[in-house]
Amino acid sequence: MNNAVLDKLYAEMNQSRGVPALESTVMSILGSLHNIRVQPDHMAGKIVQDFALTQKVLRLANSPMYGPFAPETSSVTNAVRVLGSDALLHVVLNTSMATNEEMQQRECLAKILMASDLARNLCAQRAEAVSIATLMVDLGNLMTTTFLPEESALVHQKVVSGAEQDVAAIDVLGMTHQQVGIEVARHWGYPRSIVSIIDGTGDPTLVGVARFSNEASSLIRDGRTSEVHHLVKRLELPGIDKSSVLGWIDRKLDEGTLTDRRSRSVTRESQLEQLHKDVQQSEWTSMESLAGAIFAGLHQILHSAHCLLFTKMRSGDFRICYGYGKGIDELRSKIRIATTEHHTTAFHAVIRNNVDISIADVTKLKPSALPDGYTTLLPEIRRFVILPIANKSVSGLMYCDWDGTNTIGQADLVVVRKLRNLFLPFFPA
């Protein structure tokens, strides 16, 4: 195990207020706490709809303060009985909140909440147990995504470049996300029954439902209809009504399509603003780590094919120092923006004039308007944008491209320029 990574993760977790809870769930629970007739199982039914509250309630119930009264507490219902209303109120009031719109911008967390909803619909007779299992099964991925953004960006970059998820995680973290989840669960004092869900050795039904629900949720959020339908057909769990599951999934797919149609541009701009806010509030030790965080966000929000950061070398040429997307190693070794000779490419226009350039259709450009080897290395690219990085003179370039119908609007570009400006401290004044 990589103790340095775990130590950093725990330090980051301790310095924050933790993962936020859904505002509407918190308000509902606060209302119920004032009703003395509300039973623990009813209260638990509300809590298990939310990761943050479930995690905190189970952690407190298994802490040295309460553990002796109910050893190995793995159900929220039992935890509520042990803690009592005063302790529960303290937990809820000390949990940060997020609106539904804000929660949807946290991709990993939103996926897990949808997965737990699906799990409760799959096994209504074991709703609490399957919900807890589904919330916890991908714990390692959620914790690293939330508290180790630089490392998570590097893992994602390796996966985008073709590496297996576990291989990429081991390269960066020294362990898989599953192993991170196991260590975090043990660190929190969770009982073996919960840890066994994460490591896959626990109750087969709970493990099966949790893994299926998380995979299905990812496919639903990506709008991959045929793949999620095929996943349901392959589902082999006793007592599951596949037609009911497909109905639930199709409703979620329809809701996602409708939401996307109504608010795609607004949501995208707000996501970019949130990305800028998150990145700006963090401290970055290198421009490569900063680029990793920014480019991973741009890929997720704008669906860019490649994001490249060019820096000016001593020779005066510009070369790629960091890239995000497929084939980065080859691009880094073969693409060079030479400034010692006269060139008329779009890149040179940006460097000489210190202006942004956006190309809507690459196929309409003359070969001389692109760097040598560009069309061979990037044959599928249809549009791109180049932004200069300059304090006094241009010493860097930020480049993003698209290979399909996705592009960047003017409102998006305003925020992307703000993201570009975050690189300025790393370049000559």
Beta strands, then each sheet from edge to edge (+ up, - down):
strand 1: 21-22
strand 2: 97-98
strand 3: 306-312
strand 4: 318-325
strand 5: 336-337
strand 6: 357-359
strand 7: 383-390
strand 8: 394-402
sheet 1: 1+ 2+
sheet 2: 5+ 4- 3+ 8- 7+ 6-
end
